[in-house]
Amino acid sequence: MSNKQRFESYRAEVAVAAYLIVRYGSADGAATLATAATDALIGAADGLDKAIGELVDVHIGEIGEVRLGGTVTRGAALTANASSKAISTTTTGNRIIGYAEQSGAADDVIRYRVSPGTL
């Protein structure tokens, strides 16, 4: 399996655990944890926990990894739940970070195809 990951760095406004979904923060170049499917989602943080003020690398291209908040089937559109974890969505108007490349259950870390947008 090839490694097709691209990242962008953002200043963490809160502590960000590995593989959680982040949204745009209160200033340019900042990120905070996503807590709703309607947040302006950026993507999933990389595999390292970050403290407030540190740079958090966010998956922005091709293939990323994300922690699940429930059962997801490969191909499902992914959004954020209140715990900043990925869940599947079919709701019009929800923002997504992309599509599941693998099936998984709560707290699994899976690969996803980065394709941010709104359903």
C-alpha atoms as one frame of an Amber mdcrd trajectory, in Angstrom:
protein
   0.000   0.000   0.000   1.448   3.367  -0.975   1.572   6.418   1.296  -0.527
   9.198  -0.266  -0.821  11.775   2.481  -0.545  15.562   2.407  -0.760  17.832
   5.429  -1.273  21.487   6.292  -0.238  22.879   9.692  -2.592  24.907  11.908
  -2.060  26.421  15.376  -4.086  24.354  17.901  -6.534  26.507  19.899  -7.274
  23.504  22.139  -5.513  20.211  22.841  -6.025  17.950  19.816  -5.733  14.172
  20.156  -4.492  12.047  17.263  -6.856  11.370  14.355  -9.683  13.647  15.571
 -11.515  16.014  13.208 -10.718  19.716  13.402 -12.467  22.820  12.108 -11.257
  26.328  11.382 -10.404  28.281  14.532 -11.048  31.874  15.555  -8.065  33.266
  13.608  -6.392  32.612  10.273  -4.078  29.615  10.503  -5.765  28.244  13.651
  -7.778  25.064  14.254  -9.991  23.724  17.019 -11.902  20.480  17.519 -15.000
  19.972  15.392 -18.147  19.245  17.403 -20.938  19.231  14.811 -21.666  18.043
  11.284 -22.315  21.664  10.279 -18.900  22.994  11.440 -16.455  24.324   8.821
 -14.409  21.111   8.797 -10.762  21.051   7.720  -9.974  17.344   8.116  -8.452
  14.843  10.534  -5.362  15.557  12.637  -2.295  13.393  12.125  -1.227  10.601
  14.485   0.347  12.811  17.174  -1.417  14.448  20.129  -0.912  18.240  20.229
  -1.165  20.720  23.117  -2.714  24.181  22.928  -0.487  26.451  20.841   1.382
  23.664  19.058   1.140  23.113  15.327  -1.254  20.327  14.401  -0.828  18.703
  10.995  -4.157  18.084   9.251  -4.728  15.670   6.348  -5.675  17.847   3.362
  -5.005  15.677   0.350  -5.476  12.254  -1.127  -5.643   9.673   1.712  -5.904
  10.459   5.436  -6.608   8.579   8.643  -9.397   9.330  11.120 -10.797   7.919
  14.385 -14.391   6.657  14.166 -17.256   7.580  16.469 -19.448   4.669  15.385
 -19.805   1.949  12.782 -18.908   3.103   9.268 -19.048   1.219   5.968 -16.456
   1.809   3.252 -17.698   4.409   0.775 -19.689   6.348   3.391 -19.463  10.142
   3.560 -17.760  11.164   6.835 -18.605  14.088   9.119 -17.818  14.974  12.754
 -19.775  14.064  15.878 -19.757  15.956  19.208 -16.560  14.075  20.209 -14.669
  15.166  17.053 -14.760  11.602  15.698 -15.897  10.545  12.231 -19.399   9.227
  11.652 -21.219   8.472   8.422 -23.793  10.934   7.111 -26.396  11.156   4.368
 -27.962  14.403   5.630 -28.198  17.225   3.102 -26.300  20.279   4.324 -23.832
  18.365   6.505 -20.178  19.131   5.910 -17.885  16.195   5.198 -14.150  15.527
   5.300 -14.325  12.806   2.646 -15.278   9.168   2.149 -14.358   6.024   4.096
 -11.866   3.778   2.311 -12.391   1.055   4.943 -15.214  -0.168   7.152 -14.778
   0.099  10.913 -16.352   0.452  14.351 -16.198   3.042  17.136 -12.619   4.085
  18.044 -11.067   2.309  15.045  -8.662   4.423  12.990  -9.413   4.014   9.281
  -8.164   5.438   6.001 -10.406   7.919   4.193 -10.308   9.646   0.811  -9.928
  13.364   1.523 -12.739  15.202  -0.266 -14.089  18.034   1.894 -17.409  19.596
   1.011 -21.103  19.778   1.809 -23.679  17.084   1.040
